[in-house]
Structure formats: C-alpha cells, structure tokens
C-alpha cells in the first residue's frame, strides 16, 4: 500500500501540539482592518485550538502532522 499524502494547504495552516490537538490562527486579520477595533485585532493575533467537530476531519487530511 502506498504512503498517504498530506494535503499541503492544510499543513500550512494547522500545527499539532504536544498533546495532539490542532493549533490554527484566527481568520479576519488580513484586510479591512480600519473598521475593526484595536481590541479585536489584538485578539485575532493569538492562535487557538481547532474545534473538536473539525479536528477529526483535519487529522485524516494530515496523517503525519
């Protein structure tokens, strides 16, 4: 059986933590920032853990992450 291929688009967006959870950056931080408050932009900087409902699908896409 051949090796499974990692989906490269997902590999660039998700990283595995030591406990096996998937870490991701938040959305809405790329443009149209003038109408967003400083507090909102500051909170968007931080990484967050992927929700459990999506994590199962993402683990299948990222077999070796």
N, CA, C and O atoms as a Maestro MAE file, in Angstrom:
{
 s_m_m2io_version
 :::
 2.0.0
}

f_m_ct {
 s_m_title
 :::
 protein
 m_atom[260] {
  # First column is atom index #
  i_m_mmod_type
  r_m_x_coord
  r_m_y_coord
  r_m_z_coord
  i_m_residue_number
  s_m_chain_name
  s_m_pdb_residue_name
  s_m_pdb_atom_name
  i_m_atomic_number
  :::
  1 25 0.844 -1.185 0.000 1 A "UNK " " N  " 7
  2 3 0.000 0.000 0.000 1 A "UNK " " CA " 6
  3 2 0.888 1.246 0.000 1 A "UNK " " C  " 6
  4 15 1.823 1.327 0.797 1 A "UNK " " O  " 8
  5 25 0.617 2.216 -0.873 2 A "UNK " " N  " 7
  6 3 1.468 3.407 -0.922 2 A "UNK " " CA " 6
  7 2 1.265 4.307 0.291 2 A "UNK " " C  " 6
  8 15 0.285 4.191 1.026 2 A "UNK " " O  " 8
  9 25 2.219 5.200 0.470 3 A "UNK " " N  " 7
  10 3 2.110 6.171 1.560 3 A "UNK " " CA " 6
  11 2 0.937 7.108 1.306 3 A "UNK " " C  " 6
  12 15 0.583 7.390 0.161 3 A "UNK " " O  " 8
  13 25 0.340 7.586 2.397 4 A "UNK " " N  " 7
  14 3 -0.716 8.593 2.281 4 A "UNK " " CA " 6
  15 2 -0.068 9.953 2.055 4 A "UNK " " C  " 6
  16 15 1.001 10.236 2.596 4 A "UNK " " O  " 8
  17 25 -0.713 10.787 1.261 5 A "UNK " " N  " 7
  18 3 -0.185 12.123 1.022 5 A "UNK " " CA " 6
  19 2 -0.856 13.125 1.952 5 A "UNK " " C  " 6
  20 15 -2.062 13.065 2.194 5 A "UNK " " O  " 8
  21 25 -0.049 14.043 2.465 6 A "UNK " " N  " 7
  22 3 -0.551 15.143 3.276 6 A "UNK " " CA " 6
  23 2 -1.128 16.209 2.366 6 A "UNK " " C  " 6
  24 15 -0.522 16.544 1.348 6 A "UNK " " O  " 8
  25 25 -2.295 16.751 2.715 7 A "UNK " " N  " 7
  26 3 -2.852 17.889 1.983 7 A "UNK " " CA " 6
  27 2 -2.028 19.114 2.363 7 A "UNK " " C  " 6
  28 15 -2.080 19.574 3.504 7 A "UNK " " O  " 8
  29 25 -1.258 19.647 1.391 8 A "UNK " " N  " 7
  30 3 -0.306 20.706 1.695 8 A "UNK " " CA " 6
  31 2 -0.982 22.002 2.135 8 A "UNK " " C  " 6
  32 15 -0.429 22.740 2.951 8 A "UNK " " O  " 8
  33 25 -2.162 22.284 1.609 9 A "UNK " " N  " 7
  34 3 -2.877 23.503 2.014 9 A "UNK " " CA " 6
  35 2 -3.205 23.457 3.501 9 A "UNK " " C  " 6
  36 15 -3.098 24.469 4.194 9 A "UNK " " O  " 8
  37 25 -3.604 22.285 3.992 10 A "UNK " " N  " 7
  38 3 -3.921 22.139 5.412 10 A "UNK " " CA " 6
  39 2 -2.658 22.142 6.268 10 A "UNK " " C  " 6
  40 15 -2.669 22.667 7.381 10 A "UNK " " O  " 8
  41 25 -1.581 21.567 5.767 11 A "UNK " " N  " 7
  42 3 -0.331 21.503 6.523 11 A "UNK " " CA " 6
  43 2 0.236 22.889 6.788 11 A "UNK " " C  " 6
  44 15 0.903 23.106 7.800 11 A "UNK " " O  " 8
  45 25 -0.028 23.835 5.876 12 A "UNK " " N  " 7
  46 3 0.453 25.196 6.060 12 A "UNK " " CA " 6
  47 2 -0.382 25.970 7.076 12 A "UNK " " C  " 6
  48 15 0.067 26.991 7.596 12 A "UNK " " O  " 8
  49 25 -1.581 25.498 7.361 13 A "UNK " " N  " 7
  50 3 -2.500 26.241 8.231 13 A "UNK " " CA " 6
  51 2 -2.643 25.652 9.630 13 A "UNK " " C  " 6
  52 15 -3.047 26.358 10.554 13 A "UNK " " O  " 8
  53 25 -2.324 24.389 9.799 14 A "UNK " " N  " 7
  54 3 -2.514 23.713 11.083 14 A "UNK " " CA " 6
  55 2 -1.205 23.113 11.566 14 A "UNK " " C  " 6
  56 15 -0.405 22.614 10.774 14 A "UNK " " O  " 8
  57 25 -0.995 23.166 12.885 15 A "UNK " " N  " 7
  58 3 0.181 22.556 13.502 15 A "UNK " " CA " 6
  59 2 -0.278 21.755 14.711 15 A "UNK " " C  " 6
  60 15 -1.186 22.164 15.435 15 A "UNK " " O  " 8
  61 25 0.361 20.610 14.918 16 A "UNK " " N  " 7
  62 3 -0.023 19.732 16.019 16 A "UNK " " CA " 6
  63 2 0.709 20.154 17.290 16 A "UNK " " C  " 6
  64 15 1.908 20.433 17.266 16 A "UNK " " O  " 8
  65 25 -0.030 20.196 18.404 17 A "UNK " " N  " 7
  66 3 0.571 20.495 19.703 17 A "UNK " " CA " 6
  67 2 1.143 19.199 20.283 17 A "UNK " " C  " 6
  68 15 0.988 18.126 19.700 17 A "UNK " " O  " 8
  69 25 1.793 19.311 21.415 18 A "UNK " " N  " 7
  70 3 2.380 18.147 22.054 18 A "UNK " " CA " 6
  71 2 1.354 17.112 22.474 18 A "UNK " " C  " 6
  72 15 1.632 15.913 22.472 18 A "UNK " " O  " 8
  73 25 0.166 17.577 22.835 19 A "UNK " " N  " 7
  74 3 -0.892 16.656 23.268 19 A "UNK " " CA " 6
  75 2 -1.716 16.119 22.101 19 A "UNK " " C  " 6
  76 15 -2.642 15.333 22.306 19 A "UNK " " O  " 8
  77 25 -1.382 16.542 20.866 20 A "UNK " " N  " 7
  78 3 -2.066 16.008 19.697 20 A "UNK " " CA " 6
  79 2 -3.218 16.850 19.182 20 A "UNK " " C  " 6
  80 15 -3.879 16.468 18.216 20 A "UNK " " O  " 8
  81 25 -3.471 17.993 19.815 21 A "UNK " " N  " 7
  82 3 -4.526 18.891 19.323 21 A "UNK " " CA " 6
  83 2 -3.997 19.719 18.167 21 A "UNK " " C  " 6
  84 15 -2.787 19.872 18.005 21 A "UNK " " O  " 8
  85 25 -4.911 20.256 17.360 22 A "UNK " " N  " 7
  86 3 -4.510 21.061 16.204 22 A "UNK " " CA " 6
  87 2 -4.612 22.542 16.528 22 A "UNK " " C  " 6
  88 15 -5.647 23.019 16.993 22 A "UNK " " O  " 8
  89 25 -3.524 23.263 16.277 23 A "UNK " " N  " 7
  90 3 -3.466 24.694 16.534 23 A "UNK " " CA " 6
  91 2 -3.607 25.427 15.209 23 A "UNK " " C  " 6
  92 15 -3.058 24.994 14.196 23 A "UNK " " O  " 8
  93 25 -4.346 26.543 15.211 24 A "UNK " " N  " 7
  94 3 -4.557 27.321 13.996 24 A "UNK " " CA " 6
  95 2 -4.577 28.799 14.346 24 A "UNK " " C  " 6
  96 15 -4.770 29.176 15.502 24 A "UNK " " O  " 8
  97 25 -4.375 29.634 13.326 25 A "UNK " " N  " 7
  98 3 -4.509 31.074 13.505 25 A "UNK " " CA " 6
  99 2 -5.946 31.473 13.203 25 A "UNK " " C  " 6
  100 15 -6.651 30.777 12.472 25 A "UNK " " O  " 8
  101 25 -6.377 32.595 13.768 26 A "UNK " " N  " 7
  102 3 -7.752 33.059 13.576 26 A "UNK " " CA " 6
  103 2 -7.907 33.776 12.232 26 A "UNK " " C  " 6
  104 15 -6.936 34.284 11.672 26 A "UNK " " O  " 8
  105 25 -9.121 33.808 11.736 27 A "UNK " " N  " 7
  106 3 -9.430 34.450 10.459 27 A "UNK " " CA " 6
  107 2 -9.744 35.934 10.681 27 A "UNK " " C  " 6
  108 15 -9.741 36.416 11.814 27 A "UNK " " O  " 8
  109 25 -10.012 36.640 9.600 28 A "UNK " " N  " 7
  110 3 -10.436 38.057 9.582 28 A "UNK " " CA " 6
  111 2 -9.330 39.019 10.004 28 A "UNK " " C  " 6
  112 15 -9.622 40.069 10.575 28 A "UNK " " O  " 8
  113 25 -8.073 38.688 9.737 29 A "UNK " " N  " 7
  114 3 -6.962 39.564 10.133 29 A "UNK " " CA " 6
  115 2 -6.177 40.058 8.930 29 A "UNK " " C  " 6
  116 15 -5.123 40.668 9.110 29 A "UNK " " O  " 8
  117 25 -6.653 39.819 7.694 30 A "UNK " " N  " 7
  118 3 -5.834 40.132 6.533 30 A "UNK " " CA " 6
  119 2 -6.117 41.501 5.924 30 A "UNK " " C  " 6
  120 15 -5.178 42.177 5.504 30 A "UNK " " O  " 8
  121 25 -7.355 41.929 5.862 31 A "UNK " " N  " 7
  122 3 -7.658 43.226 5.262 31 A "UNK " " CA " 6
  123 2 -8.957 43.778 5.852 31 A "UNK " " C  " 6
  124 15 -9.632 43.113 6.638 31 A "UNK " " O  " 8
  125 25 -9.291 45.011 5.454 32 A "UNK " " N  " 7
  126 3 -10.422 45.775 6.034 32 A "UNK " " CA " 6
  127 2 -10.250 45.860 7.558 32 A "UNK " " C  " 6
  128 15 -11.137 45.488 8.326 32 A "UNK " " O  " 8
  129 25 -9.080 46.361 7.963 33 A "UNK " " N  " 7
  130 3 -8.767 46.429 9.391 33 A "UNK " " CA " 6
  131 2 -9.136 47.778 10.000 33 A "UNK " " C  " 6
  132 15 -9.113 47.923 11.223 33 A "UNK " " O  " 8
  133 25 -9.475 48.764 9.176 34 A "UNK " " N  " 7
  134 3 -9.728 50.106 9.708 34 A "UNK " " CA " 6
  135 2 -10.992 50.146 10.550 34 A "UNK " " C  " 6
  136 15 -11.053 50.894 11.526 34 A "UNK " " O  " 8
  137 25 -11.986 49.370 10.201 35 A "UNK " " N  " 7
  138 3 -13.243 49.390 10.961 35 A "UNK " " CA " 6
  139 2 -13.223 48.467 12.179 35 A "UNK " " C  " 6
  140 15 -14.166 48.472 12.970 35 A "UNK " " O  " 8
  141 25 -12.166 47.680 12.337 36 A "UNK " " N  " 7
  142 3 -12.062 46.781 13.487 36 A "UNK " " CA " 6
  143 2 -11.334 47.495 14.617 36 A "UNK " " C  " 6
  144 15 -10.380 48.237 14.387 36 A "UNK " " O  " 8
  145 25 -11.791 47.264 15.824 37 A "UNK " " N  " 7
  146 3 -11.191 47.924 16.979 37 A "UNK " " CA " 6
  147 2 -9.822 47.318 17.287 37 A "UNK " " C  " 6
  148 15 -9.494 46.223 16.830 37 A "UNK " " O  " 8
  149 25 -9.038 48.047 18.066 38 A "UNK " " N  " 7
  150 3 -7.710 47.569 18.456 38 A "UNK " " CA " 6
  151 2 -7.829 46.286 19.271 38 A "UNK " " C  " 6
  152 15 -6.997 45.388 19.146 38 A "UNK " " O  " 8
  153 25 -8.856 46.202 20.100 39 A "UNK " " N  " 7
  154 3 -9.070 45.005 20.920 39 A "UNK " " CA " 6
  155 2 -9.350 43.782 20.046 39 A "UNK " " C  " 6
  156 15 -8.829 42.695 20.296 39 A "UNK " " O  " 8
  157 25 -10.173 43.973 19.024 40 A "UNK " " N  " 7
  158 3 -10.492 42.875 18.115 40 A "UNK " " CA " 6
  159 2 -9.252 42.401 17.383 40 A "UNK " " C  " 6
  160 15 -9.001 41.199 17.298 40 A "UNK " " O  " 8
  161 25 -8.469 43.340 16.851 41 A "UNK " " N  " 7
  162 3 -7.259 42.986 16.108 41 A "UNK " " CA " 6
  163 2 -6.233 42.311 17.008 41 A "UNK " " C  " 6
  164 15 -5.531 41.395 16.577 41 A "UNK " " O  " 8
  165 25 -6.144 42.757 18.248 42 A "UNK " " N  " 7
  166 3 -5.218 42.150 19.208 42 A "UNK " " CA " 6
  167 2 -5.610 40.706 19.502 42 A "UNK " " C  " 6
  168 15 -4.747 39.833 19.593 42 A "UNK " " O  " 8
  169 25 -6.904 40.454 19.648 43 A "UNK " " N  " 7
  170 3 -7.365 39.094 19.935 43 A "UNK " " CA " 6
  171 2 -7.226 38.169 18.729 43 A "UNK " " C  " 6
  172 15 -7.096 36.956 18.893 43 A "UNK " " O  " 8
  173 25 -7.252 38.725 17.531 44 A "UNK " " N  " 7
  174 3 -7.093 37.910 16.325 44 A "UNK " " CA " 6
  175 2 -5.648 37.461 16.119 44 A "UNK " " C  " 6
  176 15 -5.398 36.537 15.345 44 A "UNK " " O  " 8
  177 25 -4.695 38.099 16.798 45 A "UNK " " N  " 7
  178 3 -3.285 37.713 16.668 45 A "UNK " " CA " 6
  179 2 -3.010 36.335 17.255 45 A "UNK " " C  " 6
  180 15 -2.153 35.599 16.765 45 A "UNK " " O  " 8
  181 25 -3.739 35.998 18.300 46 A "UNK " " N  " 7
  182 3 -3.430 34.788 19.052 46 A "UNK " " CA " 6
  183 2 -3.890 33.533 18.317 46 A "UNK " " C  " 6
  184 15 -4.919 33.536 17.642 46 A "UNK " " O  " 8
  185 25 -3.122 32.477 18.455 47 A "UNK " " N  " 7
  186 3 -3.519 31.182 17.896 47 A "UNK " " CA " 6
  187 2 -4.572 30.553 18.809 47 A "UNK " " C  " 6
  188 15 -4.706 30.919 19.977 47 A "UNK " " O  " 8
  189 25 -5.313 29.600 18.246 48 A "UNK " " N  " 7
  190 3 -6.344 28.922 19.018 48 A "UNK " " CA " 6
  191 2 -6.362 27.451 18.640 48 A "UNK " " C  " 6
  192 15 -5.768 27.051 17.639 48 A "UNK " " O  " 8
  193 25 -7.044 26.652 19.442 49 A "UNK " " N  " 7
  194 3 -7.166 25.217 19.187 49 A "UNK " " CA " 6
  195 2 -8.364 24.976 18.266 49 A "UNK " " C  " 6
  196 15 -9.423 25.579 18.442 49 A "UNK " " O  " 8
  197 25 -8.188 24.095 17.290 50 A "UNK " " N  " 7
  198 3 -9.267 23.750 16.367 50 A "UNK " " CA " 6
  199 2 -10.385 23.046 17.120 50 A "UNK " " C  " 6
  200 15 -10.130 22.226 18.002 50 A "UNK " " O  " 8
  201 25 -11.620 23.369 16.769 51 A "UNK " " N  " 7
  202 3 -12.779 22.780 17.426 51 A "UNK " " CA " 6
  203 2 -12.806 21.271 17.185 51 A "UNK " " C  " 6
  204 15 -12.371 20.798 16.135 51 A "UNK " " O  " 8
  205 25 -13.312 20.525 18.149 52 A "UNK " " N  " 7
  206 3 -13.324 19.062 18.086 52 A "UNK " " CA " 6
  207 2 -14.145 18.541 16.918 52 A "UNK " " C  " 6
  208 15 -13.848 17.471 16.387 52 A "UNK " " O  " 8
  209 25 -15.182 19.283 16.505 53 A "UNK " " N  " 7
  210 3 -16.016 18.835 15.390 53 A "UNK " " CA " 6
  211 2 -15.239 18.837 14.077 53 A "UNK " " C  " 6
  212 15 -15.513 18.020 13.197 53 A "UNK " " O  " 8
  213 25 -14.267 19.748 13.933 54 A "UNK " " N  " 7
  214 3 -13.445 19.805 12.727 54 A "UNK " " CA " 6
  215 2 -12.156 19.006 12.851 54 A "UNK " " C  " 6
  216 15 -11.574 18.611 11.841 54 A "UNK " " O  " 8
  217 25 -11.709 18.766 14.068 55 A "UNK " " N  " 7
  218 3 -10.403 18.144 14.288 55 A "UNK " " CA " 6
  219 2 -10.341 16.733 13.711 55 A "UNK " " C  " 6
  220 15 -9.298 16.328 13.200 55 A "UNK " " O  " 8
  221 25 -11.423 15.988 13.782 56 A "UNK " " N  " 7
  222 3 -11.419 14.610 13.295 56 A "UNK " " CA " 6
  223 2 -11.160 14.565 11.788 56 A "UNK " " C  " 6
  224 15 -10.401 13.727 11.302 56 A "UNK " " O  " 8
  225 25 -11.808 15.486 11.051 57 A "UNK " " N  " 7
  226 3 -11.616 15.559 9.599 57 A "UNK " " CA " 6
  227 2 -10.196 16.015 9.281 57 A "UNK " " C  " 6
  228 15 -9.568 15.494 8.359 57 A "UNK " " O  " 8
  229 25 -9.689 16.984 10.036 58 A "UNK " " N  " 7
  230 3 -8.363 17.528 9.778 58 A "UNK " " CA " 6
  231 2 -7.278 16.483 10.030 58 A "UNK " " C  " 6
  232 15 -6.272 16.463 9.320 58 A "UNK " " O  " 8
  233 25 -7.459 15.622 11.017 59 A "UNK " " N  " 7
  234 3 -6.475 14.574 11.308 59 A "UNK " " CA " 6
  235 2 -6.365 13.596 10.137 59 A "UNK " " C  " 6
  236 15 -5.289 13.057 9.877 59 A "UNK " " O  " 8
  237 25 -7.468 13.367 9.435 60 A "UNK " " N  " 7
  238 3 -7.467 12.480 8.274 60 A "UNK " " CA " 6
  239 2 -6.705 13.115 7.115 60 A "UNK " " C  " 6
  240 15 -6.011 12.428 6.366 60 A "UNK " " O  " 8
  241 25 -6.843 14.442 6.975 61 A "UNK " " N  " 7
  242 3 -6.150 15.176 5.915 61 A "UNK " " CA " 6
  243 2 -4.648 15.289 6.219 61 A "UNK " " C  " 6
  244 15 -3.827 15.343 5.304 61 A "UNK " " O  " 8
  245 25 -4.301 15.325 7.507 62 A "UNK " " N  " 7
  246 3 -2.905 15.491 7.944 62 A "UNK " " CA " 6
  247 2 -2.416 14.208 8.634 62 A "UNK " " C  " 6
  248 15 -2.316 14.187 9.861 62 A "UNK " " O  " 8
  249 25 -2.114 13.157 7.897 63 A "UNK " " N  " 7
  250 3 -1.766 11.883 8.538 63 A "UNK " " CA " 6
  251 2 -0.449 11.900 9.301 63 A "UNK " " C  " 6
  252 15 -0.287 11.135 10.252 63 A "UNK " " O  " 8
  253 25 0.496 12.753 8.910 64 A "UNK " " N  " 7
  254 3 1.836 12.728 9.526 64 A "UNK " " CA " 6
  255 2 2.144 13.983 10.335 64 A "UNK " " C  " 6
  256 15 3.275 14.140 10.795 64 A "UNK " " O  " 8
  257 25 1.189 14.874 10.525 65 A "UNK " " N  " 7
  258 3 1.440 16.102 11.286 65 A "UNK " " CA " 6
  259 2 1.475 15.804 12.763 65 A "UNK " " C  " 6
  260 15 1.674 16.711 13.571 65 A "UNK " " O  " 8
  :::
 }
 m_bond[259] {
  # First column is bond index #
  i_m_from
  i_m_to
  i_m_order
  :::
  1 1 2 1
  2 2 3 1
  3 3 4 2
  4 3 5 1
  5 5 6 1
  6 6 7 1
  7 7 8 2
  8 7 9 1
  9 9 10 1
  10 10 11 1
  11 11 12 2
  12 11 13 1
  13 13 14 1
  14 14 15 1
  15 15 16 2
  16 15 17 1
  17 17 18 1
  18 18 19 1
  19 19 20 2
  20 19 21 1
  21 21 22 1
  22 22 23 1
  23 23 24 2
  24 23 25 1
  25 25 26 1
  26 26 27 1
  27 27 28 2
  28 27 29 1
  29 29 30 1
  30 30 31 1
  31 31 32 2
  32 31 33 1
  33 33 34 1
  34 34 35 1
  35 35 36 2
  36 35 37 1
  37 37 38 1
  38 38 39 1
  39 39 40 2
  40 39 41 1
  41 41 42 1
  42 42 43 1
  43 43 44 2
  44 43 45 1
  45 45 46 1
  46 46 47 1
  47 47 48 2
  48 47 49 1
  49 49 50 1
  50 50 51 1
  51 51 52 2
  52 51 53 1
  53 53 54 1
  54 54 55 1
  55 55 56 2
  56 55 57 1
  57 57 58 1
  58 58 59 1
  59 59 60 2
  60 59 61 1
  61 61 62 1
  62 62 63 1
  63 63 64 2
  64 63 65 1
  65 65 66 1
  66 66 67 1
  67 67 68 2
  68 67 69 1
  69 69 70 1
  70 70 71 1
  71 71 72 2
  72 71 73 1
  73 73 74 1
  74 74 75 1
  75 75 76 2
  76 75 77 1
  77 77 78 1
  78 78 79 1
  79 79 80 2
  80 79 81 1
  81 81 82 1
  82 82 83 1
  83 83 84 2
  84 83 85 1
  85 85 86 1
  86 86 87 1
  87 87 88 2
  88 87 89 1
  89 89 90 1
  90 90 91 1
  91 91 92 2
  92 91 93 1
  93 93 94 1
  94 94 95 1
  95 95 96 2
  96 95 97 1
  97 97 98 1
  98 98 99 1
  99 99 100 2
  100 99 101 1
  101 101 102 1
  102 102 103 1
  103 103 104 2
  104 103 105 1
  105 105 106 1
  106 106 107 1
  107 107 108 2
  108 107 109 1
  109 109 110 1
  110 110 111 1
  111 111 112 2
  112 111 113 1
  113 113 114 1
  114 114 115 1
  115 115 116 2
  116 115 117 1
  117 117 118 1
  118 118 119 1
  119 119 120 2
  120 119 121 1
  121 121 122 1
  122 122 123 1
  123 123 124 2
  124 123 125 1
  125 125 126 1
  126 126 127 1
  127 127 128 2
  128 127 129 1
  129 129 130 1
  130 130 131 1
  131 131 132 2
  132 131 133 1
  133 133 134 1
  134 134 135 1
  135 135 136 2
  136 135 137 1
  137 137 138 1
  138 138 139 1
  139 139 140 2
  140 139 141 1
  141 141 142 1
  142 142 143 1
  143 143 144 2
  144 143 145 1
  145 145 146 1
  146 146 147 1
  147 147 148 2
  148 147 149 1
  149 149 150 1
  150 150 151 1
  151 151 152 2
  152 151 153 1
  153 153 154 1
  154 154 155 1
  155 155 156 2
  156 155 157 1
  157 157 158 1
  158 158 159 1
  159 159 160 2
  160 159 161 1
  161 161 162 1
  162 162 163 1
  163 163 164 2
  164 163 165 1
  165 165 166 1
  166 166 167 1
  167 167 168 2
  168 167 169 1
  169 169 170 1
  170 170 171 1
  171 171 172 2
  172 171 173 1
  173 173 174 1
  174 174 175 1
  175 175 176 2
  176 175 177 1
  177 177 178 1
  178 178 179 1
  179 179 180 2
  180 179 181 1
  181 181 182 1
  182 182 183 1
  183 183 184 2
  184 183 185 1
  185 185 186 1
  186 186 187 1
  187 187 188 2
  188 187 189 1
  189 189 190 1
  190 190 191 1
  191 191 192 2
  192 191 193 1
  193 193 194 1
  194 194 195 1
  195 195 196 2
  196 195 197 1
  197 197 198 1
  198 198 199 1
  199 199 200 2
  200 199 201 1
  201 201 202 1
  202 202 203 1
  203 203 204 2
  204 203 205 1
  205 205 206 1
  206 206 207 1
  207 207 208 2
  208 207 209 1
  209 209 210 1
  210 210 211 1
  211 211 212 2
  212 211 213 1
  213 213 214 1
  214 214 215 1
  215 215 216 2
  216 215 217 1
  217 217 218 1
  218 218 219 1
  219 219 220 2
  220 219 221 1
  221 221 222 1
  222 222 223 1
  223 223 224 2
  224 223 225 1
  225 225 226 1
  226 226 227 1
  227 227 228 2
  228 227 229 1
  229 229 230 1
  230 230 231 1
  231 231 232 2
  232 231 233 1
  233 233 234 1
  234 234 235 1
  235 235 236 2
  236 235 237 1
  237 237 238 1
  238 238 239 1
  239 239 240 2
  240 239 241 1
  241 241 242 1
  242 242 243 1
  243 243 244 2
  244 243 245 1
  245 245 246 1
  246 246 247 1
  247 247 248 2
  248 247 249 1
  249 249 250 1
  250 250 251 1
  251 251 252 2
  252 251 253 1
  253 253 254 1
  254 254 255 1
  255 255 256 2
  256 255 257 1
  257 257 258 1
  258 258 259 1
  259 259 260 2
  :::
 }
}
